[in-house]
Amino acid sequence: MRQANSAQRDFANRACHGSAARSHLRSGVVTASLALVAVTCTTTTSLADENGVSFWVPGFFGSLAATPQQPGWSLASIYYHTDVSGSGNIAVSREITIGQFNPKLDASVNANVHGIADVGFVIPSYVFATPLFGGQVSAGLLMAYGNNDASLNATATGMLGLIPFTKSISLQQDTMGLGDLLPMFAERWNAGVNNYMAYLTGDIPVGRYSSSNLANIGIGHGALDGGLGYTYFDPKAGHEFSAVAGLTGNFENPSTNYTNGIDFHLDWAASQFLTKQLQVGVVGYVYDQLSPDRGCARNCARSNRALSVSVLRSGLYFLSRACRAT
């Protein structure tokens, strides 16, 4: 729901023999998300997050990720809009998953999926003034509320035995509600121009979600994610480089009995400060799933009927990879 060590994921297959495998820009710029990918498993092993929706989206950390912050309370309020589309095997796999087409039929399918999301975020956080283990501790909670509008259109043509057939579908759903809660705890250490960080975060699946929905706000399952970060920052020269690596572990989705594998991610950023408030630079990432998913192939096709256009998943990146069957 990835070709190994690939920085940007293309939409990937999750129909029949494949499965199609979060962004918090550190200085209060949080990216909401849509991932319009789905899964219909008929193989026993897949390296793909369910519905193409992973807990982590590249860009979660950016510039100055590991540098100490100002002690005390802070509150970020953010509005996010995204408009994304997919076609080909992305949509075909989705149609099969929600039961519109039988994957055993000899048919040619022309399909498109489209999603629009408008999301508001409130992110309260607190930085403790008292050091712990020589570092600075912070705690925060990301909360979201928004609207997700998804549509799916397709036409299948083929043969049912000796009889030719054509079938068309047009589905649309507009979902509004709360997203999942994402707590985060971090500790940062400073040593001159070198800064270090350790963090722990996760997903509390309380957002609006149903495996029978065409559009969802939450992801339907819990997750834990932790990792380490480093920032080189020279205030005099204005040079900055940051890198944060981590692993995501996923809990079972109780609605589909499907469990994502372990994901690895590396976010990095390099920038030059032009003034104390203005900087320019570049960002990038590496994302790969390390272990297979676990779940029932036929149950997935029957009960996992969501398009899973999941807000809180990046509309800028579609993290997918082809299913590797054993």
KOLKEDREN-330339 format. One record per residue (C-alpha): x, y, z; residue number from 1. Coordinates in nm, 2 decimals. Example, Ala and Ser with C-alpha at 12.3 -4.5 7.8 and 13.67 -1.06 7.14 Angstrom:
BEGIN
[atom [1.23 -0.45 0.78] 1]
[atom [1.37 -0.11 0.71] 2]
This chain:
BEGIN
[atom [0.00 0.00 0.00] 1]
[atom [0.70 -0.02 -0.30] 2]
[atom [0.99 -0.06 -0.51] 3]
[atom [1.27 -0.10 -0.26] 4]
[atom [1.44 0.22 -0.15] 5]
[atom [1.24 0.43 -0.39] 6]
[atom [1.19 0.79 -0.28] 7]
[atom [0.86 0.85 -0.45] 8]
[atom [0.60 0.59 -0.49] 9]
[atom [0.39 0.55 -0.80] 10]
[atom [0.04 0.42 -0.77] 11]
[atom [0.08 0.04 -0.77] 12]
[atom [-0.14 -0.26 -0.85] 13]
[atom [-0.35 -0.42 -0.59] 14]
[atom [-0.59 -0.62 -0.80] 15]
[atom [-0.59 -1.00 -0.81] 16]
[atom [-0.22 -1.07 -0.80] 17]
[atom [-0.10 -0.76 -0.63] 18]
[atom [-0.17 -0.52 -0.35] 19]
[atom [-0.14 -0.16 -0.35] 20]
[atom [0.06 -0.06 -0.05] 21]
[atom [0.15 1.11 0.71] 22]
[atom [0.28 1.44 0.68] 23]
[atom [0.36 1.67 0.95] 24]
[atom [0.60 1.94 0.84] 25]
[atom [0.77 2.01 1.17] 26]
[atom [0.73 2.39 1.21] 27]
[atom [0.35 2.36 1.23] 28]
[atom [0.29 2.28 0.87] 29]
[atom [0.10 1.95 0.88] 30]
[atom [0.00 1.78 0.56] 31]
[atom [-0.33 1.60 0.55] 32]
[atom [-0.38 1.32 0.31] 33]
[atom [-0.56 1.12 0.06] 34]
[atom [-0.43 0.78 -0.06] 35]
[atom [-0.65 0.64 -0.33] 36]
[atom [-0.52 0.29 -0.35] 37]
[atom [-0.69 -0.04 -0.26] 38]
[atom [-0.62 -0.41 -0.22] 39]
[atom [-0.77 -0.73 -0.34] 40]
[atom [-0.54 -1.02 -0.24] 41]
[atom [-0.55 -1.35 -0.39] 42]
[atom [-0.19 -1.43 -0.31] 43]
[atom [-0.06 -1.54 0.03] 44]
[atom [0.21 -1.28 0.08] 45]
[atom [0.21 -0.91 0.01] 46]
[atom [0.44 -0.62 0.08] 47]
[atom [0.19 -0.34 0.08] 48]
[atom [0.00 -0.14 0.34] 49]
[atom [-0.38 -0.20 0.35] 50]
[atom [-0.56 0.00 0.08] 51]
[atom [-0.23 0.18 0.00] 52]
[atom [-0.27 0.38 0.32] 53]
[atom [0.03 0.38 0.56] 54]
[atom [0.04 0.55 0.90] 55]
[atom [0.35 0.74 0.81] 56]
[atom [0.37 0.98 0.52] 57]
[atom [0.71 1.12 0.41] 58]
[atom [0.75 1.48 0.52] 59]
[atom [0.65 1.42 0.88] 60]
[atom [0.98 1.58 0.99] 61]
[atom [1.15 1.85 0.80] 62]
[atom [1.42 2.12 0.86] 63]
[atom [1.54 2.17 1.22] 64]
[atom [1.37 1.85 1.32] 65]
[atom [1.62 1.77 1.61] 66]
[atom [1.69 2.13 1.73] 67]
[atom [1.57 2.23 2.08] 68]
[atom [1.24 2.43 2.10] 69]
[atom [1.11 2.71 2.31] 70]
[atom [0.98 2.58 2.65] 71]
[atom [0.61 2.62 2.72] 72]
[atom [0.28 2.57 2.54] 73]
[atom [0.22 2.62 2.17] 74]
[atom [-0.08 2.58 1.95] 75]
[atom [-0.08 2.53 1.57] 76]
[atom [-0.40 2.57 1.37] 77]
[atom [-0.39 2.46 1.00] 78]
[atom [-0.62 2.43 0.70] 79]
[atom [-0.54 2.18 0.43] 80]
[atom [-0.70 2.11 0.09] 81]
[atom [-0.61 1.84 -0.15] 82]
[atom [-0.75 1.71 -0.48] 83]
[atom [-0.62 1.38 -0.62] 84]
[atom [-0.71 1.13 -0.88] 85]
[atom [-0.60 0.78 -1.00] 86]
[atom [-0.68 0.55 -1.29] 87]
[atom [-0.58 0.22 -1.44] 88]
[atom [-0.50 -0.06 -1.20] 89]
[atom [-0.55 0.16 -0.89] 90]
[atom [-0.92 0.20 -0.97] 91]
[atom [-0.96 -0.15 -1.10] 92]
[atom [-0.84 -0.30 -0.78] 93]
[atom [-1.07 -0.08 -0.59] 94]
[atom [-1.37 -0.19 -0.78] 95]
[atom [-1.30 -0.55 -0.73] 96]
[atom [-1.24 -0.49 -0.36] 97]
[atom [-1.58 -0.33 -0.31] 98]
[atom [-1.75 -0.62 -0.50] 99]
[atom [-1.84 -0.45 -0.82] 100]
[atom [-1.64 -0.68 -1.05] 101]
[atom [-1.55 -1.05 -1.02] 102]
[atom [-1.17 -1.08 -1.05] 103]
[atom [-1.22 -1.42 -1.22] 104]
[atom [-1.41 -1.28 -1.51] 105]
[atom [-1.23 -1.23 -1.84] 106]
[atom [-1.30 -0.86 -1.86] 107]
[atom [-1.13 -0.53 -1.95] 108]
[atom [-1.20 -0.25 -1.71] 109]
[atom [-1.16 0.12 -1.77] 110]
[atom [-1.18 0.30 -1.43] 111]
[atom [-1.10 0.63 -1.25] 112]
[atom [-1.11 0.73 -0.88] 113]
[atom [-1.11 1.09 -0.75] 114]
[atom [-1.09 1.24 -0.40] 115]
[atom [-1.11 1.59 -0.25] 116]
[atom [-1.04 1.66 0.11] 117]
[atom [-1.07 1.98 0.32] 118]
[atom [-0.92 1.93 0.67] 119]
[atom [-0.86 2.15 0.97] 120]
[atom [-0.59 2.06 1.23] 121]
[atom [-0.54 2.17 1.59] 122]
[atom [-0.20 2.07 1.73] 123]
[atom [-0.14 2.16 2.10] 124]
[atom [0.21 2.08 2.23] 125]
[atom [0.41 2.15 2.54] 126]
[atom [0.79 2.17 2.58] 127]
[atom [0.92 2.10 2.93] 128]
[atom [1.18 2.34 3.07] 129]
[atom [1.33 2.08 3.31] 130]
[atom [1.58 1.86 3.13] 131]
[atom [1.55 1.48 3.14] 132]
[atom [1.86 1.27 3.08] 133]
[atom [2.03 1.59 2.97] 134]
[atom [1.77 1.66 2.69] 135]
[atom [1.46 1.86 2.63] 136]
[atom [1.13 1.67 2.63] 137]
[atom [0.82 1.77 2.44] 138]
[atom [0.47 1.62 2.41] 139]
[atom [0.20 1.70 2.15] 140]
[atom [-0.13 1.58 2.01] 141]
[atom [-0.26 1.61 1.65] 142]
[atom [-0.64 1.64 1.61] 143]
[atom [-0.82 1.67 1.29] 144]
[atom [-1.17 1.74 1.15] 145]
[atom [-1.26 1.75 0.79] 146]
[atom [-1.46 1.64 0.49] 147]
[atom [-1.36 1.37 0.24] 148]
[atom [-1.54 1.34 -0.10] 149]
[atom [-1.46 1.03 -0.31] 150]
[atom [-1.60 0.91 -0.64] 151]
[atom [-1.54 0.60 -0.85] 152]
[atom [-1.64 0.55 -1.22] 153]
[atom [-1.58 0.24 -1.43] 154]
[atom [-1.69 0.04 -1.72] 155]
[atom [-1.61 -0.33 -1.77] 156]
[atom [-1.64 -0.52 -2.10] 157]
[atom [-1.58 -0.89 -2.16] 158]
[atom [-1.72 -1.23 -2.21] 159]
[atom [-1.93 -1.44 -1.97] 160]
[atom [-1.88 -1.77 -2.13] 161]
[atom [-1.99 -1.71 -2.49] 162]
[atom [-2.20 -1.41 -2.40] 163]
[atom [-2.04 -1.06 -2.43] 164]
[atom [-2.13 -0.81 -2.16] 165]
[atom [-2.08 -0.45 -2.05] 166]
[atom [-2.12 -0.32 -1.70] 167]
[atom [-2.08 0.04 -1.58] 168]
[atom [-2.08 0.18 -1.22] 169]
[atom [-2.07 0.53 -1.08] 170]
[atom [-2.02 0.56 -0.70] 171]
[atom [-1.98 0.87 -0.48] 172]
[atom [-1.96 0.93 -0.11] 173]
[atom [-1.91 1.25 0.10] 174]
[atom [-1.78 1.18 0.45] 175]
[atom [-1.74 1.44 0.73] 176]
[atom [-1.60 1.38 1.08] 177]
[atom [-1.31 1.36 1.32] 178]
[atom [-0.98 1.20 1.22] 179]
[atom [-0.76 0.97 1.43] 180]
[atom [-0.57 1.11 1.73] 181]
[atom [-0.19 1.12 1.69] 182]
[atom [0.01 1.18 2.01] 183]
[atom [0.39 1.24 1.99] 184]
[atom [0.66 1.24 2.25] 185]
[atom [1.02 1.36 2.17] 186]
[atom [1.35 1.43 2.34] 187]
[atom [1.62 1.65 2.19] 188]
[atom [1.98 1.71 2.28] 189]
[atom [2.21 1.99 2.17] 190]
[atom [2.59 1.98 2.13] 191]
[atom [2.70 2.29 1.95] 192]
[atom [2.61 2.27 1.58] 193]
[atom [2.50 1.90 1.63] 194]
[atom [2.15 1.82 1.75] 195]
[atom [2.00 1.48 1.82] 196]
[atom [1.64 1.35 1.88] 197]
[atom [1.45 1.04 1.97] 198]
[atom [1.07 1.03 1.92] 199]
[atom [0.77 0.80 1.97] 200]
[atom [0.43 0.85 1.81] 201]
[atom [0.13 0.64 1.70] 202]
[atom [-0.22 0.63 1.58] 203]
[atom [-0.53 0.61 1.81] 204]
[atom [-0.80 0.49 1.57] 205]
[atom [-1.10 0.70 1.69] 206]
[atom [-1.16 0.88 1.36] 207]
[atom [-1.45 0.82 1.14] 208]
[atom [-1.39 0.49 0.96] 209]
[atom [-1.60 0.20 0.82] 210]
[atom [-1.47 -0.08 0.60] 211]
[atom [-1.79 -0.04 0.39] 212]
[atom [-1.73 0.33 0.33] 213]
[atom [-1.62 0.46 -0.01] 214]
[atom [-1.45 0.75 0.17] 215]
[atom [-1.30 0.75 0.52] 216]
[atom [-1.14 1.00 0.76] 217]
[atom [-0.95 0.76 0.99] 218]
[atom [-0.74 0.46 0.89] 219]
[atom [-0.92 0.19 1.09] 220]
[atom [-0.63 0.05 1.30] 221]
[atom [-0.37 0.15 1.56] 222]
[atom [0.00 0.20 1.50] 223]
[atom [0.32 0.27 1.68] 224]
[atom [0.62 0.45 1.53] 225]
[atom [0.95 0.55 1.68] 226]
[atom [1.29 0.66 1.55] 227]
[atom [1.60 0.88 1.58] 228]
[atom [1.69 1.21 1.42] 229]
[atom [1.99 1.44 1.36] 230]
[atom [2.02 1.81 1.27] 231]
[atom [2.33 2.00 1.18] 232]
[atom [2.27 2.37 1.23] 233]
[atom [2.52 2.65 1.21] 234]
[atom [2.33 2.97 1.30] 235]
[atom [2.62 3.20 1.19] 236]
[atom [2.66 3.05 0.85] 237]
[atom [2.29 2.96 0.82] 238]
[atom [2.36 2.61 0.71] 239]
[atom [2.11 2.34 0.81] 240]
[atom [2.07 1.97 0.74] 241]
[atom [1.82 1.73 0.91] 242]
[atom [1.75 1.35 0.88] 243]
[atom [1.50 1.14 1.08] 244]
[atom [1.47 0.76 1.04] 245]
[atom [1.20 0.54 1.20] 246]
[atom [1.00 0.22 1.19] 247]
[atom [0.62 0.18 1.19] 248]
[atom [0.45 -0.12 1.35] 249]
[atom [0.08 -0.17 1.28] 250]
[atom [-0.20 -0.33 1.48] 251]
[atom [-0.47 -0.54 1.32] 252]
[atom [-0.76 -0.37 1.16] 253]
[atom [-1.05 -0.53 1.35] 254]
[atom [-1.29 -0.46 1.06] 255]
[atom [-1.09 -0.65 0.80] 256]
[atom [-0.86 -0.88 1.01] 257]
[atom [-0.57 -0.74 0.81] 258]
[atom [-0.24 -0.63 0.96] 259]
[atom [0.02 -0.42 0.77] 260]
[atom [0.38 -0.51 0.78] 261]
[atom [0.67 -0.31 0.93] 262]
[atom [0.75 0.01 0.74] 263]
[atom [1.09 0.19 0.73] 264]
[atom [1.11 0.56 0.65] 265]
[atom [1.38 0.83 0.63] 266]
[atom [1.30 1.20 0.59] 267]
[atom [1.57 1.45 0.52] 268]
[atom [1.59 1.83 0.45] 269]
[atom [1.88 2.07 0.36] 270]
[atom [1.83 2.44 0.38] 271]
[atom [2.01 2.78 0.39] 272]
[atom [1.88 3.06 0.61] 273]
[atom [1.87 3.39 0.42] 274]
[atom [1.74 3.58 0.73] 275]
[atom [1.65 3.46 1.08] 276]
[atom [1.29 3.40 0.95] 277]
[atom [1.35 3.30 0.59] 278]
[atom [1.51 2.99 0.46] 279]
[atom [1.52 2.80 0.13] 280]
[atom [1.61 2.44 0.07] 281]
[atom [1.51 2.09 -0.05] 282]
[atom [1.35 1.79 0.11] 283]
[atom [1.33 1.42 0.03] 284]
[atom [1.26 1.08 0.17] 285]
[atom [1.31 0.70 0.14] 286]
[atom [1.02 0.47 0.23] 287]
[atom [1.01 0.09 0.22] 288]
[atom [0.81 -0.19 0.37] 289]
[atom [1.03 -0.44 0.54] 290]
[atom [0.80 -0.73 0.63] 291]
[atom [0.48 -0.88 0.46] 292]
[atom [0.13 -0.79 0.56] 293]
[atom [-0.09 -1.05 0.73] 294]
[atom [-0.45 -1.12 0.66] 295]
[atom [-0.71 -1.34 0.49] 296]
[atom [-0.71 -1.30 0.11] 297]
[atom [-1.08 -1.37 0.05] 298]
[atom [-1.20 -1.19 0.37] 299]
[atom [-1.01 -0.88 0.25] 300]
[atom [-1.20 -0.88 -0.08] 301]
[atom [-1.53 -0.92 0.09] 302]
[atom [-1.51 -0.71 0.41] 303]
[atom [-1.25 -0.45 0.32] 304]
[atom [-1.50 -0.25 0.11] 305]
[atom [-1.36 0.10 0.18] 306]
[atom [-1.20 0.31 -0.09] 307]
[atom [-1.00 0.44 0.20] 308]
[atom [-0.95 0.78 0.07] 309]
[atom [-0.79 0.85 0.41] 310]
[atom [-0.74 1.21 0.53] 311]
[atom [-0.43 1.22 0.75] 312]
[atom [-0.25 1.06 0.46] 313]
[atom [-0.06 1.27 0.22] 314]
[atom [-0.23 1.39 -0.09] 315]
[atom [0.12 1.47 -0.23] 316]
[atom [0.25 1.11 -0.21] 317]
[atom [0.10 0.79 -0.30] 318]
[atom [0.30 0.53 -0.13] 319]
[atom [0.24 0.21 -0.32] 320]
[atom [0.43 -0.09 -0.44] 321]
[atom [0.34 -0.40 -0.63] 322]
[atom [0.26 -0.71 -0.44] 323]
[atom [0.53 -0.97 -0.42] 324]
[atom [0.38 -1.32 -0.42] 325]
[atom [0.56 -1.62 -0.28] 326]
